Amino acid sequence: MQKFREPLTHRGPDSIGMYASPDGRAGLGFQRLRIV
């Protein structure tokens, strides 16, 4: 999942996070971006 967030890194991430379910069948990731 991290590779999907990497293209947004140049925009200045404020915060990042990831969650993977205990059984590994689902996951969520986010990258909050700064607004200037």
Secondary structure, DSSP 8 states (H G I E B T S, - for coil): -HHHHGGGGGG-EEEEEEEE-TTSS-EEEEEEE---
